[in-house]
Amino acid sequence: MKPEESKEKYMKFQMMQQQMIQLQKQLEELTQQKQELNLTISAIKDFSETKGEKKLLTPLASGIFMKSKIDIFDEVLVNVGNGIIVKKNPIQAIKLVEKHLIDIDQIIEQISQSLMQYDQEFVNLQKELEVQNV
């Protein structure tokens, strides 16, 4: 193998390594989002099943909360994008969050497929470089 080819393969190896790191980071972030969305579903269910007054802390800013009370839980305000907020009943809100979970699962699947492809290419390239002692 020519030195230029070895250098090119080594650069490709490094690029692939960085891309794999980025994809793994995206997977971690999406997994975190899934956990948060599952907690949101649980919270909506808990509130909708609660009878009577419920006390809670309402976030105003990072680390700043206000004590509040809620006695009727039949409406959820949902940000659907571009700053647009719509009213939904708890069941509709849960369905919306579940749809978002499905979307995230599809993205996770795509990223996982990409990672598997990169991984195979990465291993092959690594072997080639080891043979060349690069």
Sequence and secondary structure as in RCSB ss.txt:
>XXXX:A:sequence
MKPEESKEKYMKFQMMQQQMIQLQKQLEELTQQKQELNLTISAIKDFSETKGEKKLLTPLASGIFMKSKIDIFDE
VLVNVGNGIIVKKNPIQAIKLVEKHLIDIDQIIEQISQSLMQYDQEFVNLQKELEVQNV
>XXXX:A:secstr
  HHHHHHHHHHHHHHHHHHHHHHHHHHHHHHHHHHHHHHHHHHHHHHH  S EEEEEEEETTEEEEEEES    
EEEEEETTEEEEE HHHHHHHHHHHHHHHHHHHHHHHHHHHHHHHHHHHHHHHHHHHT 
